[in-house]
Amino acid sequence: MAGAVARPTLPGMNDLPEENVHDYPRPPALEPVPQRLLVRLGGEVAAETTRGFRVLETHHAPTYYIPRADVRAELRPARGRSLCEWKGQARYFDVICGGVTAPRAAWSYEAPTPAFGAIAGHVAVYAGLMEACFVGDARVLPQPGDFYGGWVTPNLEGTPKGAPGTRHW
């Protein structure tokens, strides 16, 4: 299937249950993440937590949120905002770690809608702008495209939106 997620053989796959992005709900669901989340930038740990959340939405790779207290990188406010019909208004940050600056590479919902209140004070990062991101032992691939910030793990099946022609599914 064109645009289907490639299922790379990566360590940690056995730690994650098989999931299909087409089976995720709409409106999206929010759930805690039992695995450790790790983000590396500039040769250093930019963030690490066992207290993360993920948002699951039809045709999206999960988006992972890390408590700001577990982010070691500097987060510098960046220009621009966006509006999610489910979560509310997002603000963006440059991520600075290990002498590297990743512009507009993270975002947060400071005052999310009530259904997503648990991610207030949490930050998500674009995996493609980081050196590496992990869910458990599984190295993440970025969700296709340049807008959505989902993390593609080796247990995912289906076609996540973001590639050309899928943005407005």
C-alpha positions in Angstrom: 0.0 0.0 0.0 1.4 3.4 -1.0 2.4 5.4 2.0 2.1 2.5 4.4 4.5 2.6 7.4 7.6 0.7 6.8 8.1 -1.7 9.7 11.8 -1.6 10.4 13.3 -4.3 12.5 14.4 -2.4 15.6 15.2 -3.3 19.2 12.3 -3.0 21.6 9.5 -4.1 19.2 8.6 -6.9 21.6 7.9 -4.3 24.3 5.2 -2.7 22.2 1.8 -4.2 21.2 0.9 -4.3 17.5 -1.4 -1.4 16.6 -2.9 0.0 13.5 -3.2 3.7 13.0 -6.5 3.2 11.2 -8.0 1.8 14.4 -7.2 4.8 16.6 -10.2 6.8 17.7 -11.7 10.1 16.6 -12.1 12.2 18.6 -8.6 11.3 19.8 -7.8 9.5 23.0 -5.2 10.3 25.7 -3.4 7.6 27.6 -0.4 7.2 29.9 2.7 5.6 28.4 4.1 2.7 30.4 7.5 2.8 28.5 10.4 5.1 29.1 10.5 8.0 26.6 14.0 9.3 25.7 15.0 12.2 23.4 18.6 12.9 22.4 20.0 16.1 20.9 23.6 17.3 20.5 24.9 14.0 21.9 23.1 14.5 25.2 19.8 13.5 26.8 17.4 16.3 26.1 14.4 14.6 27.8 13.7 11.4 29.6 10.6 10.2 31.4 8.5 7.3 32.6 5.6 9.7 33.2 4.6 10.5 29.6 1.3 10.5 27.8 0.4 9.8 24.2 -2.5 11.0 22.0 -4.0 8.5 19.6 -6.0 9.8 16.7 -7.2 8.0 13.5 -4.6 8.0 10.8 -1.9 9.5 13.0 1.2 8.0 14.6 0.9 8.6 18.4 2.1 11.9 19.6 4.1 11.7 22.9 4.1 14.3 25.6 6.8 14.6 28.3 6.4 16.4 31.6 8.4 19.7 31.4 10.1 18.7 34.7 11.7 15.8 32.8 13.0 17.9 29.9 16.7 18.7 30.4 17.1 20.8 27.3 16.5 24.5 27.3 13.2 25.4 25.7 13.2 28.9 24.2 9.8 30.3 23.1 9.6 30.3 19.3 7.3 32.3 16.9 4.0 31.0 15.9 1.0 29.2 17.4 -1.4 26.6 16.1 -4.9 25.5 17.0 -6.0 21.9 17.4 -9.7 21.3 17.4 -9.3 18.7 20.2 -6.5 20.0 22.4 -6.6 23.8 22.0 -3.9 26.3 21.2 -0.3 25.2 21.0 2.8 27.3 21.5 6.2 26.4 20.0 9.8 26.2 21.3 13.3 26.0 20.0 15.1 23.0 21.7 18.7 23.7 22.8 20.9 20.9 24.0 24.5 19.8 23.6 25.4 23.0 21.8 22.7 22.3 19.1 19.6 24.4 18.5 16.6 22.8 16.9 14.3 25.6 15.8 10.6 25.3 16.5 11.1 21.6 17.4 8.8 21.3 20.4 5.3 22.4 21.4 3.0 22.4 24.3 -0.6 23.1 25.2 -0.4 25.4 28.3 -4.2 25.4 28.8 -5.6 22.4 26.9 -9.2 21.5 26.6 -10.6 19.6 29.6 -10.4 16.2 27.8 -6.6 16.8 27.4 -6.0 18.5 30.7 -3.4 15.9 31.7 -0.9 17.2 29.1 -0.8 20.7 30.5 2.8 21.3 31.5 4.0 18.7 29.0 6.1 19.1 25.8 6.1 17.2 22.6 9.0 17.2 20.1 9.3 16.6 16.4 11.3 13.3 16.2 12.8 14.3 12.8 14.4 17.4 14.4 16.0 15.5 17.2 19.1 13.3 17.1 17.1 10.3 18.2 13.8 9.5 20.1 12.9 6.2 21.7 9.8 4.6 23.1 11.2 1.9 25.4 14.1 0.4 23.4 12.5 1.2 20.0 14.0 4.0 18.0 11.3 6.3 16.6 10.9 7.4 13.0 9.1 10.8 12.4 5.6 10.8 11.1 5.7 11.6 7.4 5.4 15.2 6.3 6.4 18.4 7.9 3.3 19.2 10.0 2.3 16.3 12.3 4.5 15.3 15.2 3.7 11.7 15.7 6.4 9.1 16.5 6.3 6.0 14.3 7.4 2.9 16.2 8.1 -0.5 14.7 4.8 -2.0 16.0 2.6 0.3 14.0 0.7 -0.8 10.9 -1.4 1.3 8.5 -0.8 4.6 6.7 -0.4 7.6 8.9 -1.4 10.9 7.4 1.3 13.5 6.6 2.7 12.2 3.4 1.8 14.1 0.2 -1.9 13.8 -0.5 -2.9 12.7 3.0 -2.8 16.0 5.0 -6.6 16.6 5.0 -7.9 13.1 5.5 
